[in-house]
C-alpha cells in the first residue's frame, strides 16, 4: 500500500514543549514495574503523583489508591500485568494518563468562559451516557456528519468534560444558549485554518495538531474554503483523535488509501481515538467519503 509523507503543522520542539506543559507521564520500563502488589501500588501512585500532585494521590492499601476523595482499585491492572509482562509498562502508562484526565475533567468548574463545542462520535457519547446512567438526552448531542455529532463541553488546556443537566442550571443557560456560547468560544479560540494548515503537495498528508481540540475546526465549514481553493478545490480530511486533523489535496484512490492508512496509525497509537471516517469538503458541508 502506498505511504504518503506527513507534513506537520507543528515542530518537534513545539511538540516536546506541549508534552512538558501537559505533564505527560514518563514511560515506565518493563523491568521497573514491581511484581509484588505493594510495590506495584506505590509505583502506580508515584506516576499519578507526577500528574496530579503528591497531596492528591495516596496509597490506602495494596492495589487501592485514594485520588482526592475517589477510591481507585488497581486489581485488574495488576492482574493484567502479571499475565502479560510484555505489555505491562504500556498498560500502566495508559491507565495513568486516562485516570489523570478523568480526574482533571471531574474538577473542571462550570463556567461560560470554558464552554466549547466538541466533535465526538455518537457511539462515544452514548457510552458516556451509559457510564453515567443517563438517557439519550443527558449530554445533548446533535448530528454533525456521518457517525460524528457535536456536543457542548467544558474545556481547559488539560482536560475536557461533557456538560450535564446540572451544569445548564448552574450556568443559567438554555441548551440552545449554551451551544451558541460554546460555538462562539470555540471559534474565537481557533486560529484561521490557513494560519495553521498549508496546502498539502501531491504525495503528502497535511497535519494540524496543537493544544486546542482540532476536530472542532470541522464545525466551521466556511473556514476551510481557502485551503480547498489552494488545493484546486480538493480537500479530504479526517479526525483520527481529539487533537489531530489530517488532510490531503488530491482524491485519487492511491491518495485516499494512504490517508486511511495514516488515520489507522494515529488511532492505533492514540489514547483518545476519534473516528476513521473521511470527509470531503464542499461549500454546502462535509460529505462522507465512501
Secondary structure as UniProt FT lines:
FT   STRAND          5..8
FT   HELIX           12..21
FT   TURN            22..23
FT   HELIX           30..32
FT   HELIX           37..52
FT   TURN            54..56
FT   STRAND          57..61
FT   TURN            62..63
FT   STRAND          64..67
FT   TURN            68..69
FT   STRAND          70..73
FT   HELIX           75..83
FT   HELIX           85..87
FT   HELIX           88..106
FT   TURN            113..114
FT   STRAND          115..121
FT   HELIX           122..131
FT   TURN            132..133
FT   TURN            136..139
FT   STRAND          142..145
FT   TURN            146..147
FT   STRAND          148..155
FT   STRAND          160..162
FT   HELIX           165..171
FT   HELIX           175..189
FT   HELIX           193..196
FT   TURN            202..203
FT   STRAND          204..209
FT   HELIX           214..219
FT   HELIX           221..224
FT   HELIX           225..230
FT   TURN            231..233
FT   STRAND          236..241
FT   TURN            242..243
FT   STRAND          244..248
FT   HELIX           253..269
FT   TURN            271..272
FT   STRAND          278..280
FT   TURN            283..284
FT   STRAND          287..288
//
